[in-house]
Structures are given as structure tokens and as C-alpha cells.
Amino acid sequence: MPATIIDGKQIAADVQEELRGRITALSDAGVIPGLAVVLVGENPASVSYVTAKERDCEKVGIRSFDHRIPVETSETDLLDLVDRLNADDAVHGILVQLPLPEHIDSDRVLQRIDPTKDVDGFHPLSLGRMLTGLPTLLPCTPHGVVQMLLRSGHDPAGKHVVVLGRSNIVGKPLANLLALKKTGGNATVTVCHSRTPNIAEFTRQADILVAAIGSAGFVTGDMVADGAVVIDVGVNRVEDPSKKRGYRLVGDVDFDSVAPRAAAITPVPGGVGPMTRTMLLFNTVTAAEQRTQN
Ligand code: GUN
């Protein structure tokens, strides 16, 4: 049987619908949730991500504050901007788009963000709270993946989830979320990465396989068990002269060979991407609610 396509756009639209009610309640209390987006330089992928994030905000009634600053901005100036955003009551969430230019220490910048405004969930305090199961703002892609699984009827509880990739943004936090003793957790988790020998021996054991390694088409049909659920986090640009913009987006999963074996699979585009963006809105609304309640 062909795989069910897990429609990230539809699930994201459902979550956004739920957010609208919360945004209305905030605005009835005189609060408009605000997200500051900081982009240093003009990396084309980052420009399109940031533009999309700001468009999403506008659509659901979140105010976005756009800070596009030159690539040569010093670390001190960027830290000063973060300090100003930390102190600004209209700003409930702060996102500094990664990667930052080489002359800037990303860790130092991320650690400067007030954890109550850390809508990326990248601050060590946010990650530590997540790890111990305390309430916190969760990193958007891992949270989006868990929501996608739950909302498409694939609760990870009791399942063997194999996560490919150990980045701070996706692999590491996702593996930990899936293992938490909580809704969306309770999975048995294996993390594979670039130094894992015989990776296919692990991937073939997965009830749920999550690919987040940043390598176009890495996961092929022979690496996947019949009936597995496959979540593709990858967003890779591959040259395509037939496209007006000269490239197309492909995932870390070779869709054509994997889909015939999988029970369910996320497409790229239209899978995890829309969920990541939506969980950013979710975090911004949550941060605004928390600030309003305190
Ligand atoms: N660069 C790629 N993904 C992300 C993300 O989720 N957040 C930020 N801040 N930068 C990114």
C-alpha cells in the first residue's frame, strides 16, 4: 500500500487556528504578541526563512519587528541589540537567525537572549528545562515533529524512534523530547550520526525514522523497514535549471524509493517546514501569555 502523506501544511493550519483564539484573548487584554527577528547579513536561505517567518506572524496577528543588519555588524553591536530587545516590553519573543557570520560567537549571542523570550528554545536554560521535563519554550523543529506525529495518529510512545543527526537545533533536542515521560515522549530512541558505522542496520530497526542530517536523499528505500513512519527534516537546495530560481528543495529522504515501503511519510516541501514555522508562532504566543500573567 502506498504511504500516507503526512500533510505538514494542514497540521500547521490546525495549530494556527488554535493559536488565533489565544491571540484574540491576548488582544482583548490589550496585548499584541510581538516577535523580533534578527538577521545578520544576506544569506539567501536565511533571507527567505526570515521573510516567511514575518509573513506567518502577520497572518495570525503577531506583530513582527524586523532587524536586518549588515554582515559586518560587530558582536558587541549585536549583543547591544539583543539587550535592547530583552528590555522592550512590546517584544515577547526574540529570534536571531542562524548561521551567524564567522566573526560572531553564536553561543554568546544565544545565551544573551532573555530565556523568557527564547522562542527558538536554544538557550542552555531552555534546553536544560526541557531535558528535566520542566515547562519551557521548546525548540521549534523538534516540537513540530512531535506534534506532527501525535496529530497524524503516530504516537511515539513505546515505539523505536531512530533519529539521524545530532545537531543542537534538531537531533539532540528531539531525541530528548521523544524520551521524556510525557505525552509525545515515552519512545525508545537511537541517535545516529556521521560517525555511526553501518547506519542502515539501525535505520531498518526504526518504527519511526527521523532524518535530520542535511544530506539530500541520504535515506533510501533499502534503509527503511516496511511500514515505518518517516519524518524528513532536511531542506536541501539542489540545482535545477528547469526552475525559475535555479534550484529545488529536497529532503534528506529519497522520497521515491522510501514512500513505497513506508506506512506514512512527510513531503519536502510541505512537511516539517510549515510545522517549524508554526511552533515559532506558538512559542511567541506562549511567551506573551506568560509575560501577561506574571
Ligand atoms: N537557522 C536554521 N534553522 C533555524 C531556526 O530554527 N532558528 C534560527 N534562529 N535559525 C535557524
Boltz pocket constraint, residues with backbone or C-beta under 6 A from the ligand:
constraints:
  - pocket:
      binder: B
      contacts: [[A, 95], [A, 96], [A, 97], [A, 98], [A, 99], [A, 120], [A, 140], [A, 141], [A, 169]]
      max_distance: 6.0
